[in-house]
Amino acid sequence: MSTRISLHSKISRVPSNLKLRLTKSSFNPEEFEGAIVVIPPDGGWGWCIVLAGLVCLFCADGSAYCFGIFLDDISKEFKCKVTDVALVSSISGGFYYITGPITCAAVNRYGFRVIGVLGGFLTAISFFSASFTNDIKPFLVLIGIGAGTGYNFIYSASVIAVSFYFERWRAMAMAATCCGSSLGLVGFPPIMTLLLKQYSWRLKFQVISASFVVCGVLSFLYRPIKSTRYETDSTRVPSVGKEIIIEII
């Protein structure tokens, strides 16, 4: 179990309110010397992560929220009702959000890079396998459960990675990353209906699968931030106004 607290550089000791919270967890504030410090770089490699997250959210939300463009083609080939195929989209959206707590717990345990890679390849396998199905039931499991869970893996890993890399510019970085969702909603339907108009839904699913392979590869960019050790010597404290996050393990 770890406890995270914030210390501002303009103070030389821990505030009393923080002491009270730490006392409940049996931590002594006077033992901060040598504690592990996670300092967001606020730029540099973080902008590469923002770009990777934008692409990942473009693919995830684009395919998740624009599934309706495939309803007619899939229902005709499976010889079922359109509402039956629409149920797949509903289940996918449900698993997209309901798996959030599990995904975040996995991120805490294994890191956002591992979860992002797993999410990309899980969704890719789900779409690729679904392109060969001839029945609505396996299709529902693959896209509804498999892809829906993969969406959340991708989203959670991307958002958490960006938040770890930014402090001062976190709002801007998060906004830029989440633009991928909006771009996906706008750009995904024209790509599928215009550029790939002459192809079947099966081939389109394989193209989507390839895009999620790219997401899995881009998730390798989510490298963990190296920790340093905090020194209580006031001469070594950063300039006023900066904030450092101390994680006591």
CORSUL-V417441 format. One record per pair of residues at least 4 apart in sequence whose C-alpha atoms are under 7 Angstrom apart, sorted by the first residue. I is the first residue (numbers start at 1). GAP is how many residues later the second one is. Records with the same first field share a line. If there is no record, write none. Layout:
I->GAP, GAP
This chain:
1->248
2->245, 246, 247
3->244, 245, 246
4->241, 242, 243, 244
5->240, 241, 242
6->237, 238, 239, 240
7->236, 237, 238
8->233, 234, 235, 236
9->228, 229, 230, 231, 232, 233, 234
10->230
12->222
14->4, 5, 15
15->4
16->4
17->4
18->4
19->4, 10
20->4
21->4
22->4, 5, 6
23->4, 5
33->197, 198, 199
34->195, 196, 197
35->194, 195, 211, 213
36->191, 192, 193, 194, 210, 211, 212
37->190, 191, 192, 193, 208, 209, 210
38->189, 190, 207, 208
39->205, 206
40->124, 125, 126, 127
41->124, 125
42->4, 123, 124, 125, 126, 127
43->4, 123
45->4
46->4, 116, 119
47->4
48->4
49->4, 113, 172, 173
50->4, 112, 123, 126, 127
51->4, 126
52->4, 166
53->4, 105, 124
54->4, 123, 124, 125, 126
55->4, 125
56->4, 98, 159
57->4, 98, 121, 123, 124
58->4, 122, 123, 125, 126
59->4, 125, 152, 153
60->4, 91
61->4, 120, 123, 124
62->4, 119, 122, 123, 126
63->4, 125
65->120
66->119, 123
67->22
70->4, 131
71->4, 11, 14, 15
72->4, 10
73->4, 128
74->4
75->4, 5, 6, 7, 10
76->4
78->56, 57, 58
80->4
81->4
82->4
83->4
86->4
87->4
88->4, 52, 55, 56
89->4, 55
90->4
91->4, 53, 54
92->4, 51, 52, 53, 55, 56
93->4, 55
94->4
95->4, 50, 53, 54
96->52, 53, 55, 56
97->55
99->4, 50, 53
100->4, 52
101->4
102->4
103->4, 50
104->4, 52
105->4
106->4
107->4, 5, 8
110->4
111->4
112->4, 45, 48, 49, 110
113->4, 44, 106, 107, 109, 110
114->4
115->4, 38, 42
116->4, 37, 38, 41, 42, 100, 103
117->4, 99, 100, 102, 103
118->4, 98
119->4, 31, 32, 34, 35, 97
120->4, 30, 34, 92, 93, 95, 96
121->4, 91, 92, 95
122->4, 24, 25, 28
123->4, 23, 24, 27, 28, 89
124->4, 85, 86, 88, 89
125->4, 84
126->4, 16, 17, 20, 21
127->4, 16, 78, 79, 81, 82
128->77, 78, 81
130->9, 12, 13
131->71, 74, 75
133->5, 6
135->4
136->4
137->4
138->4
139->4
140->4
141->4, 5
142->4, 5
143->4, 5
144->4
145->4
146->4
147->4
148->4
149->4
150->4
151->4
152->4
153->4
154->4
155->4
156->4
157->4
158->4
159->4
160->4
161->4, 61
162->4, 11, 12
163->7
166->4
169->4
170->4
171->4
172->4
173->4
174->4
175->4
179->4
180->4
181->4
182->4
183->4
184->4
187->4
188->4
189->4
190->4, 5
191->4, 5
192->4, 5, 12
193->4
199->4, 5
200->4
201->4
202->4
203->4
204->4
205->4
206->4
207->4
208->4
209->4
210->4
211->4
212->4
213->4
214->4
215->4
231->5
233->4
238->4
